[in-house]
Amino acid sequence: MNRNASESLHIVILGGGPAGSACGLALLKLATQIDRAVKVTILESKQFAGERHYNQCVGVLSTPLPDLMERELLVPFPTDLTQALITGYTLHGDREELPLEGDDEPSVALRRVKYDGYMLESAMKRGVEVLPVRATSLEFHEDGVIVYTDSAPVEGDVLVGAFGMDEGSAAFFSRQAKYKPPQALSSIVTKYHPGTEAMDAFGKHIHAFLPKHPRIEFGGITPKGDHLTINIAGRNVDAPLMSAFLKQPVVREALPNFEMARQYDADDLRYYKGRFPCSLARNYYGDRFVMIGDAAGLVRSFKGKGVTAAVQTGIRAAETILSAGFSRAAFDDHYRSANEDLISDMSYGQTMRSVVILMARAGMLDAVIRAARKEPRLRRALFGAVSGHESYRTVWGDSLAPASLTAILGAVLKRTS
Ligand SMILES: Cc1cc2nc3c(=O)[nH]c(=O)nc-3n(C[C@H](O)[C@H](O)[C@H](O)COP(=O)(O)OP(=O)(O)OC[C@H]3O[C@@H](n4cnc5c(N)ncnc54)[C@H](O)[C@@H]3O)c2cc1C
């Protein structure tokens, strides 16, 4: 390698989504605090400016993200990008529905490419070098890392993997570092414009559906200013499944002026495909490398707050590199334990996911909704689960409380009697 030992520490970040940008911002902020010379380079193949690239993310961002950005990154939350405020959720069963509201600040719905553009721009302003290239391969050596790109290669001391669910990047990382990407759920996202009056009447709730359909785990309708974004998720969802979801009577009832879709915008009801992680990746750190955000699978395992987790893990990786170093042992001691809140909640989230799927398939959701109308603790559990505002451990605690179980049993027995 051509690097000079006296050069400043060079950290290369593969991917400039929220995880990569947050990591770059945190590295430069911390380096200034401890008076250490560092160079940070982000490789990002998408162009966020001008919205030339799409991001499948629904773009609902909530606490503690604004605080995290302002306190840990010294970057104000971009409230001017707000398309809509989300104050709660409406959970739909087959026949019953339940509005759920929490005490937190409303969530903000925005266009994800604009948020990503803002974060990357903030990182550039702080001094991060951003290269508009696609990484194609890499090599680890005793004295550094080489990342090959579709332009010139980039050499550094340590590599941060912030490439999200990109399968090409995961493949070349797996070849070099025994990394195994997280398991994934697939999703289809679409949108349409129902007209101004219908949007005003729709309100500020996300509508959540847990269909009986064996291949759809959940679906949602999110108000975003002048349009509704609709998404479904499951192990292997595809376009016909989205069309089937849109035909379900309970979904159709929640979609105002659906028959008018495509009248306002030719892009309406175009389908986009995406993936999100639902387990921890394997070997997501080692000597001279660490993964953050979706690439590490360091997210809530069932639903919600992917962007917050991406920013959080980016900051934690930066802290580890500058305080403990970038050997496997440093990441083991520091980075893994810093993420224990996410890791220790995963088994609770995965069990919750299995139980919810079973209940939805068995047609028990209506009974749970009826029970939750009577029992505040169960209502709190449902809000915590759909909003992502509580750990799954807490959600389990509320769901298994004697009052919640008695209410569910009462509702089930009433249905069968
Ligand atoms: C349908 C759907 C809806 C979602 N809704 C929400 C939501 O409402 N709220 C929320 O908080 N989260 C949501 N998420 C999750 C959220 O999108 C992710 O958790 C978050 O984007 C993870 O951030 P990241 O930086 O780890 O990865 P990403 O945002 O995926 O960023 C990775 C970046 O790396 C770049 N990259 C990859 N490979 C290369 C390469 N080889 N060379 C150069 N660049 C590369 C990509 O272009 C990309 O910009 C949703 C996800 C999906 C699929």
The ligand as an SDF file (V2000), in Angstrom:
LIG
                    3D

 53 58  0  0  0  0  0  0  0  0999 V2000
  -40.3310    0.1500    2.5070 C   0  0  0  0  0  0  0  0  0  0  0  0
  -39.4820    0.7020    3.6040 C   0  0  0  0  0  0  0  0  0  0  0  0
  -39.9960    1.6840    4.4240 C   0  0  0  0  0  0  0  0  0  0  0  0
  -39.2260    2.2170    5.4540 C   0  0  0  0  0  0  0  0  0  0  0  0
  -39.7570    3.2100    6.2300 N   0  0  0  0  0  0  0  0  0  0  0  0
  -39.0290    3.7390    7.2300 C   0  0  0  0  0  0  0  0  0  0  0  0
  -39.5440    4.8240    7.9940 C   0  0  0  0  0  0  0  0  0  0  0  0
  -40.6420    5.3070    7.7460 O   0  0  0  0  0  0  0  0  0  0  0  0
  -38.7680    5.3400    9.0010 N   0  0  0  0  0  0  0  0  0  0  0  0
  -37.5120    4.8280    9.2690 C   0  0  0  0  0  0  0  0  0  0  0  0
  -36.8560    5.3170   10.2000 O   0  0  0  0  0  0  0  0  0  0  0  0
  -36.9960    3.8090    8.5430 N   0  0  0  0  0  0  0  0  0  0  0  0
  -37.7160    3.2700    7.5260 C   0  0  0  0  0  0  0  0  0  0  0  0
  -37.1770    2.2630    6.7540 N   0  0  0  0  0  0  0  0  0  0  0  0
  -35.8320    1.7550    7.0780 C   0  0  0  0  0  0  0  0  0  0  0  0
  -34.7380    2.7330    6.6010 C   0  0  0  0  0  0  0  0  0  0  0  0
  -34.9280    3.0370    5.2390 O   0  0  0  0  0  0  0  0  0  0  0  0
  -33.3510    2.0980    6.7860 C   0  0  0  0  0  0  0  0  0  0  0  0
  -33.2580    1.4990    8.0660 O   0  0  0  0  0  0  0  0  0  0  0  0
  -32.2430    3.1550    6.6470 C   0  0  0  0  0  0  0  0  0  0  0  0
  -32.2620    3.6910    5.3490 O   0  0  0  0  0  0  0  0  0  0  0  0
  -30.8690    2.5370    6.9080 C   0  0  0  0  0  0  0  0  0  0  0  0
  -29.8760    3.5060    6.6680 O   0  0  0  0  0  0  0  0  0  0  0  0
  -28.4230    3.0640    6.1540 P   0  0  0  0  0  0  0  0  0  0  0  0
  -27.6320    4.2990    6.0530 O   0  0  0  0  0  0  0  0  0  0  0  0
  -27.9400    1.9240    6.9840 O   0  0  0  0  0  0  0  0  0  0  0  0
  -28.6890    2.4430    4.6890 O   0  0  0  0  0  0  0  0  0  0  0  0
  -29.2330    3.1470    3.3830 P   0  0  0  0  0  0  0  0  0  0  0  0
  -30.1580    4.2410    3.7010 O   0  0  0  0  0  0  0  0  0  0  0  0
  -29.7200    2.0460    2.5050 O   0  0  0  0  0  0  0  0  0  0  0  0
  -27.9390    3.8040    2.7260 O   0  0  0  0  0  0  0  0  0  0  0  0
  -26.9440    3.0200    2.1060 C   0  0  0  0  0  0  0  0  0  0  0  0
  -26.2530    3.8790    1.0620 C   0  0  0  0  0  0  0  0  0  0  0  0
  -25.1200    3.1860    0.5670 O   0  0  0  0  0  0  0  0  0  0  0  0
  -25.0090    3.4140   -0.8300 C   0  0  0  0  0  0  0  0  0  0  0  0
  -24.2630    2.2830   -1.4010 N   0  0  0  0  0  0  0  0  0  0  0  0
  -24.5540    0.9680   -1.2840 C   0  0  0  0  0  0  0  0  0  0  0  0
  -23.6310    0.2300   -1.9170 N   0  0  0  0  0  0  0  0  0  0  0  0
  -22.7470    1.1110   -2.4320 C   0  0  0  0  0  0  0  0  0  0  0  0
  -21.5490    0.9480   -3.2010 C   0  0  0  0  0  0  0  0  0  0  0  0
  -21.0910   -0.2690   -3.5510 N   0  0  0  0  0  0  0  0  0  0  0  0
  -20.8600    2.0610   -3.5750 N   0  0  0  0  0  0  0  0  0  0  0  0
  -21.3050    3.3260   -3.2200 C   0  0  0  0  0  0  0  0  0  0  0  0
  -22.4340    3.5190   -2.5150 N   0  0  0  0  0  0  0  0  0  0  0  0
  -23.1420    2.4320   -2.1180 C   0  0  0  0  0  0  0  0  0  0  0  0
  -26.4620    3.4820   -1.3100 C   0  0  0  0  0  0  0  0  0  0  0  0
  -26.5710    4.1870   -2.5230 O   0  0  0  0  0  0  0  0  0  0  0  0
  -27.1560    4.1670   -0.1460 C   0  0  0  0  0  0  0  0  0  0  0  0
  -27.2830    5.5510   -0.3190 O   0  0  0  0  0  0  0  0  0  0  0  0
  -37.9230    1.7280    5.6900 C   0  0  0  0  0  0  0  0  0  0  0  0
  -37.3830    0.7330    4.8520 C   0  0  0  0  0  0  0  0  0  0  0  0
  -38.1390    0.2360    3.8060 C   0  0  0  0  0  0  0  0  0  0  0  0
  -37.5510   -0.8120    2.8970 C   0  0  0  0  0  0  0  0  0  0  0  0
  1  2  1  0
  2  3  1  0
  2 52  2  0
  3  4  2  0
  4  5  1  0
  4 50  1  0
  5  6  2  0
  6  7  1  0
  6 13  1  0
  7  8  2  0
  7  9  1  0
  9 10  1  0
 10 11  2  0
 10 12  1  0
 12 13  2  0
 13 14  1  0
 14 15  1  0
 14 50  1  0
 15 16  1  0
 16 17  1  0
 16 18  1  0
 18 19  1  0
 18 20  1  0
 20 21  1  0
 20 22  1  0
 22 23  1  0
 23 24  1  0
 24 25  2  0
 24 26  1  0
 24 27  1  0
 27 28  1  0
 28 29  2  0
 28 30  1  0
 28 31  1  0
 31 32  1  0
 32 33  1  0
 33 34  1  0
 33 48  1  0
 34 35  1  0
 35 36  1  0
 35 46  1  0
 36 37  1  0
 36 45  1  0
 37 38  2  0
 38 39  1  0
 39 40  1  0
 39 45  2  0
 40 41  1  0
 40 42  2  0
 42 43  1  0
 43 44  2  0
 44 45  1  0
 46 47  1  0
 46 48  1  0
 48 49  1  0
 50 51  2  0
 51 52  1  0
 52 53  1  0
M  END
$$$$
